[in-house]
Amino acid sequence: MVAEEMKRRARAFVLIETDPGKEKEVMERLLKLDEVKEAHIYSGEMDLIVVLETRREIIVPSSKRVADIVIDKIQKIHGIQDTETIIPTYSKTKWSERT
């Protein structure tokens, strides 16, 4: 059941640079978006990595849907300076089911 649901979803990873000291504030705002499934602060060139998930659609390509989310929702959040979006071309996920 989990594998079938994954086939109907598109995932993307967004690297985000924030204003200095705004990482946690931006993270909380990101987590309010339905499409944001995970948000992680890390040390590196960027400040956050976000996992987006959206439904695959027949008419609108997944890459367009992801771009719309990044441009229309994420980049408009106060405190974000820059983003870089990664859309996997092939993925495998190891899932464990809890009993």
C-alpha positions in Angstrom: 0.0 0.0 0.0 2.8 2.5 0.8 4.6 1.8 -2.4 1.5 2.4 -4.5 0.9 5.7 -2.8 4.5 6.8 -3.5 3.9 6.3 -7.2 1.1 8.9 -7.1 3.4 11.5 -5.4 6.2 13.6 -6.6 9.0 14.6 -4.2 11.5 17.4 -4.4 14.2 18.7 -2.1 14.6 22.5 -1.6 17.8 23.9 -0.2 17.2 27.3 1.5 19.4 30.1 2.6 17.9 32.3 5.3 18.7 35.7 6.8 21.2 35.2 9.6 19.5 33.8 12.8 16.2 33.2 11.1 16.6 29.5 10.4 14.1 28.3 13.1 11.5 31.0 12.3 11.6 30.1 8.6 11.4 26.4 9.4 8.2 26.9 11.4 6.6 28.9 8.6 7.6 26.2 6.0 6.1 23.5 8.1 2.7 25.2 7.9 2.6 24.5 4.1 0.7 21.3 3.2 3.4 20.3 0.7 6.3 20.5 3.1 6.7 17.1 4.7 10.1 17.6 6.4 12.4 20.5 7.2 15.9 20.2 8.5 18.5 22.8 9.6 22.0 21.9 8.7 25.4 23.6 8.6 26.7 24.3 5.1 26.4 26.8 2.3 22.6 26.8 2.7 20.7 26.7 6.0 17.7 24.4 5.5 16.7 21.4 3.5 13.0 20.9 2.9 11.3 17.8 1.5 8.3 18.7 -0.7 5.6 16.2 -1.7 2.8 16.8 -4.2 0.4 14.6 -6.1 1.4 13.6 -9.6 -1.0 15.0 -12.1 -1.7 14.0 -15.7 -2.0 17.5 -17.1 0.5 19.5 -15.1 4.0 18.0 -15.0 5.5 17.4 -11.5 8.4 19.8 -12.2 5.9 22.6 -13.0 3.9 21.9 -9.8 7.1 21.9 -7.7 8.3 25.1 -9.3 4.9 26.8 -8.6 5.2 25.8 -4.9 8.7 27.1 -4.6 8.0 30.4 -6.4 4.5 31.1 -5.2 4.8 29.9 -1.6 8.3 29.2 -0.4 10.2 32.1 -1.9 7.6 34.5 -0.5 8.3 33.6 3.1 10.0 36.5 5.0 13.6 35.6 5.9 14.4 33.5 2.9 17.3 34.8 0.8 17.8 32.1 -1.8 16.6 28.6 -2.8 17.9 25.7 -4.9 15.4 23.0 -6.0 16.4 19.4 -6.6 13.9 17.2 -8.4 15.1 13.5 -8.5 14.9 11.8 -11.9 14.9 8.3 -10.3 14.4 7.3 -6.6 14.1 4.3 -4.4 12.9 4.5 -0.8 13.3 2.0 1.9 10.1 2.0 4.0 9.5 0.2 7.2 6.0 -0.5 8.4 5.3 -0.3 12.2 3.1 -2.9 13.8 
